[in-house]
Amino acid sequence: MFVFQGGGALGAYQAGAYEAMHAHDVDPDWLAGISIGAINSALIAGSPREKRVENLRAFWDMVSSQLNFPIGDHGTEIRRTTNDLSALAGMMMGIPGFFSPRLPTPQQILFNPDYRVSVYDTEPLIKTLNNLVDFKLLNDGPTRLSLGAVEVLSGNFAYFDNRRIRLDARHIAASGALPPGFPSVEIDGRHYWDGGLVSNTPLQHVLETNESRRDMEIFQVDLFSARGDMPKDQFEVESRTKEIRFSSRTRMNTDEFARKQVVRRAAKRLLDKLPPEFQDDEDAQILRSVGQEYDVTIVHLIHRRAAHATHSMDYEFSRASIDEHWQAGFDDASYTLKHPKWRNRGRPRDGIQIFDLSRERRLRMGA
């Protein structure tokens, strides 16, 4: 099971991580994503296995094609300036296959309601998805797909799930419709925005909707790290606040679920000790509803901000940065899958075990 967080251009990290897992024959039976994580998830679920990496690469090459120029081996400050200029160019000209700026023509101003509520047109993304995603395979294939969005009027979280409804490009675009840049997406008379407005990670949804109470092995691929360094200037303050805001308290959610697993196990053991006359007691029935035993293994793969990254890191689509994110994801996932702790893992103690081996790799490298 793969869980993909939102994070714009940083999503290339997820694509690289998937390439490594694909090479190690780690195949998802369930993909859950928000925003760019929804796009990556749909590209995987909606492609034959032999074309998944190819279609991911096609998407990421397309969105970085406009900003494909040599940067060279420059220092941190020069690279930061280059990154910000790349981000500015993307904001002004749009990103190929993703979004284009709205031009202030009389027709747009007078007759297009989306012009008044958004800066960019996401029709290019719809076309890209229809070209790259096989929606029949996505809906009828073996992989479950869940995409998070938020309903504009109610503010409620919504998940589009191919086990409940038939998905199309609108559902994917809705999950990434971050205002005020992008317009909301209308589906069956309701309007939806980016699910990251409520929570940027679908981990909690996956843990709470394990209807069959089966054992789960989850690869949580995050694009923002809750842990970070003390900012040294205003630009680093902006970067750090963005990381805190969009990391969505992944480790806190994981720790809370671990505590619930301990309680579930305790409830089950207590029920087994009750004498027969108390088995049908009302309180015992409540305990039985939560006393389910299943094991959960969570693998954290978390993108770490490079020294030359700036607050524009999530909307900076230069080919150099996209390739760096992709390679970082590939390296982190490869290291994790080859690590002895992962290869020699046993059953979880107290129903849950958590691996954060790529962080160990970064600490060894001094990053």
N, C-alpha and C positions, 0 to 999 in steps of 0.2 A: 504494500500500500504506500503510495507516494502522496505527500501533502506539500503543496507549493504555495508559498506566501506571495503577496504582491510586492512590486518594487521597480516597475518600469524597465529601464535599460539594464538594471542589475539582473533581470531574469535570464540573461545569457548564462549566469552561474548555474541555474537549474538545468539548462540544456546541456552544459558540460557535465554536470553530475549525472544526468540521465545517460549520456553517452558511455560513461564509465560503468554504470550499473547494467546497461544493455550489453556491454562487452563481457560482463561477468555473469550474464544470463539471469539477472535479477529483474523479473518481469512483474509489473503491477497488476493486481486484480481489481484495484480501486484507486482512482486518481481524484484528488480533491484540490481545487485551486481557486484563488481569488486574483482578479486583475490580470497582470502579466502571467501569474501562475495558472489562471484559467486558460489563457492562450496556449501556453506550453502543454498543459494537460490535454487540451482538445487536439493539439497536433499529434500527441502520442496516441491517445485513444482512437483518433480518427485516421490513423495510418496503419497499413500492414506492418508487421514487425520489422521486416527487412527494409522498410522505407522510413521508419520513425526518425532516426538520426538525420537522414537525408532531408526530410521535410523540416525538421527543426533548424538545420543549417540553412536551408533555403530561406526561411523566415528571417533569421538573424542576419544573414548576408544582405537580404533585401533592405531591412530597416537601417543598416549601417552603410549602405552603398553610397549615399550622398556625401558622407563624411569620411570617405576612404582616402586618406592622404598620409604620407610618411611623416612620423613625428620625430624619429631618431632617439638617441640616448641622451636626453636632456635632464637637467636637475629637477628637483621637486617643484620649485616655484614656476619654472617655465612650463612644466607639464600641467600644473594647475591652471595656468593662464590659458593654455591650449585647450584643456577640457572645458573651461567656461566659455571660450569662444565657440567651441563645437556645440555646446548646449544652446548658446544664443543663436547660432545658425539654424539649428533644428527648430527652435521656437519661431523664428522668422519665416522659414521656408517649409516647415513641416517635415515629416519623416516618411520616406517612400513606403508604400504598402501599409501604412499605419494611420496617419492623419495629415490633413492639409489645412492651412489657415483659411479662414473665411474672409473673402474679399468684400469690402464695403460698397457693393454695387447697389443701385436702386432696387433691383429685383430682390436681393438678399435682405436689404433693410425693410422693405415694405411687405414682403410676402413669405419670408422664411422665419417662423417663430424661433427656430433653433439659433438664429443669428443673435438674438437678444439675450440668450442665456448661456452661450458657449463661444469659445474662441476658435475652436477647430472643428472640422468636419471629419467624422470617422468612417465615412463611406469607403475610403481605401482599405480599411481593416476588414470590412464586410466582404469586399471583393477578394482580398487575400485569403481569408478563411475559406471562402467558397472554392477557391482554386486549390488550396493545399489540404483541406480536410474532407475525407470521405464520410459524409454524415450518415449514410446507411450503415457503414461499419461502426461509426461512433455510437449510434443508437441501438443497433442489433448485435454488436460484437460482445465478446466475453468480459470486457473491462467496464466496471462501473465508473461513472463520471459525475462528480458533484461540483457545481460552480456557485460561489457565494456572491450575492448582490444585496442591495438595500432598496426597499420600496420607498419612493420619494415621499408620498403623502403620509404614510403611517410611520415611517422611520424604522420599520421592522426589518430584521434580517430575513433573507429568503435564499433558499438553495434550490437551484435547478438541477434535477437528478435524472439521468437517462434511464433509471429503473422505474421512474414514475411518470415522466413526460418525454415527448420526443423533442430533442434539442436541435437548434439550428444556429446560424451565425449570430443572430440577435442575442441569444442567451450568453454567448461568450463575450460579445461586445458590451453587454449590460454589466457584466462583472467587472469590466475595466473602464466604465464610463465615469471617470473622476472629474467632478465639477471644480471650478468653472471652465476648465479647459475643454472637456468633452460634454456633449449633450446627453441627457438621459435617453434611455432606449425603451420604447413602448412595446410591451408584450401583453396581448390579450386585454388591452384597455388599461393596463397599469404601467407606470413609468419607474425605471430602475436606474440607480447609480452604482458606482464602484462599491463593492462589499467592504473594502478597506476603511470606509467611513465608520463602520461599526467595529469590525475586527479584521485585521490584516492577515490572519492565519486561520485556516479551516480545521486546525487540530482538534479544537473542542467539539466541533460538529461531528467529526469522525468518531471521537471517543464516546459521544453521547448517542450516536445513532447506530451502534453496533447491535442491531436488532437480534441477531442470532446468538449473541454472547460468545462468539467464536474467538479463538486466539488471534491476535493481530501482531504483525510486524510492520512498523511504520517508519518510513524514511521521511523525516521532517526537513525540508529544504528551505531555509529562511534566507531572506535577502537583506535583513537589517539585524544587527546584533544589539541585544539589550545591554551587553557589557561594552565598555569603551574607556577611553582615556579622558583626562581632564582637558577641556578645550583651552587653547592658548590665545585665540583671537576670535573676532566676531564670526568669521567664516566657519571656524571649527565649532562654534556654538550652534550655528544653524545646522551643520551636519549632525552634531550630536543630538540635538532636539529631534531631528527627523528620525534618527535611529531609535530613540526612546519611544517616539509616537507610533512608529510603524512596526516595531518588533512585536507588538501585541502581547507582551508578557508571556512569551512562549514557555520559558522555564517555570514561571509561576503556575501556569496552567498544568504543566507536566507534574510539578510538585503536588499540586492540589489533587490531581488524578491519582497520584501514588498514595496519598493519604486515604482517598476513597477506596482504593484497592485493599488497603490494610483493613478498613472497616468491613468491606464485603467479606473478606476471608474470616474475620472474627465473627461476623453474623452467621456465616455458614457453619463454623465450628460450634457456636453456641446452640444453634438449632439441632445439630446432631446429638448434643448432650441432653436435650430436653426429654423428659419422660413422655410416654405416649399421650397421656391425658392433656398435655399442654400443646401438642402439635397443631391442633386446630384453633388455638387461642388467637384472638384478633391481633394482639401484639406480635405473636409468632408469625402470622401471615404477612405482617408488614416487614419483619426481618427477612422473611423468605423472598420478598420481592426485590430486596437489595443484596441478598446473600448469594449472588451469582459468582461462580468461579471461572475465570478465564485469564489467560496470560497475555500481557502486552509488552512488546519490545519496541522501544523508540530510539531511533538513530538521529542525532542532531547533525545536520550539515548546514553550517551558518556562514554566509558570506562575511568576510571581514574587510572593512574599508582600507584601501591602500593609502600610503602616505601622501600620494599626490591627488587623492580624490577630494572633491569639494562638495558643497551642499547641492550642486547640480547633478550629483552622481546618478540619480534615478531617471533623469531625462537627458543625459549626455550619451548620444548614440554613435560616437565616432567608432570606426572599425577597430582602432587600436584598443579602446576601452572594452568593446564587446568581446574581442578576442581574449583580452586579459581575464574578463569575468568567466568566460567559457572555460579557459584553461584552469582557473582557480577551482571551479566546480569539479572539473574532471580530476584534478590532482587530489582534492579533498575526499571525493568519493572513492577513488582508487586506493588511497592510503587506508581509508576505513575498511574497505572490503578485504584488503590484504593483511590487516592487522591481526596478530595472534589472539587478542581479546575478542575480536569479532568471530574469527574462524573457530575458536574453541569455546564459544559461548554455550551455556547450558540453559536450563529452564529458569525463568525469572524467580527470584526470591520474593515472597509476598505478592506475587502476581504481576510484578513490573520490573523491568531493567532498562537502564538508559545508557546509551553510548554517545560520547562526545569526543571521538578520537581525532577528528580533524583539528580541534582546538589544541589537543596535545601536540599535533604536528606543528602548528603555528608557534606554540610556546618553545619548542625545540629549535625552531628556525629563528627565534627572537623577534617574531612578527607580532 
